[in-house]
Amino acid sequence: MSYLEHFGLDREPFSNAPDARFYYNSEQHRQAMLRLMHVVDSNKGLAVVIGGVGTGKTTLARRMLDFLDEENYVASLLVMVHSGVTPEWILTRIALQLGVDAPAPDRMALLKQLYDRLIEIEASGRKAVVLIDEAQMLQTRELMEEFRGLLNLEIPAKKLLNILFFGLPEVEDCLRLDEPLAQRVSVKYRLQSYTHATAEAYISHRLQVAGAIDDIMAPETIPLIHSYAGGVPRLINTICDNCLFEAFLQKHDRVTLPIVETVAGDLGLSRQRSESFSTTLQAEPSEDIDDIGDIDEMLDSLERKF
């Protein structure tokens, strides 16, 4: 018997593997999505989402990609797995994913191919969007200059390509390598660690999606889990998964405080001060987004889709 059978679950509720079924639309993720969609639909060009390790940047990027339907958008997601990528590689991959057939080896010829393809996308009434995950890996000025060049592909009064960066706070250092590019960031949004209330709702959501019927996490364990995890969703998953397994091994019907303490000790975690989780959501619009405060009204119809 596995712990899934022991607790009557349909699937693992706290796996860190990407699974759209478990997406939790927290308030800050909702706000981030609204702002990103505003950038894309208004052809603002460049937006940046920043967050610490495990705060849900990749989850948000994948959710964004899923939301950009093929009828209205031509979108691609590139994950930077190491810092050794070259401008040529970036340009070729973006061209391929946006539909350029047989990208030319010559850079100028490839840019012409990409420009022509973007014109085709624009003529079809769609918008071109490139999402870059782990953007902190873009650590050279040459790469930043390449992205600035891509944002220069435009027609009168309209940009042809929107670029969305998702990454650790070091992304800001990368942007500073090319000041003209940094000045083109239309919206910057920071993902924070979860508050206690959000963590509680997050845990409950994942258990419900997994098919939980009984209350298998004692209520008093949630503040402790939140404290050990520092409010970081990825660590919340790891702690909760291990707690369920430990409860199963001990033949308990629910996770208790001693189980959380045991798991946290095994994982080498220490409790965090609760005030470190009371940070507010931060959106940092540039000067050309002067209506960002009214974004909920502007995008009310979009919000209902989430």
Protein Blocks (a to p, Z undefined) as FASTA:
>chain_A
ZZklmnopabdfkbcbdcfklpccdfklmmmmmmmmmmmmnonopacddddehiommmmm
mmmmmmmcfklpccdddddfbfkbcfklmmmmmmmmnopahiafblklmmmmmmmmmmmm
mmnopacddddehklmmmcfklmmmmmmmmmpccehiafbdcdddddfklmmmmmmpmml
mmmpmbdcddddddfklmmmmmmmmmmmnopabdcbcfklmmmmmmmnnopaklmmmmmm
mmmmmmmmnopabdcfklmmmmmmmnopacddfklmmcccdddddfklmklmmmmmmmmm
mmmmZZ
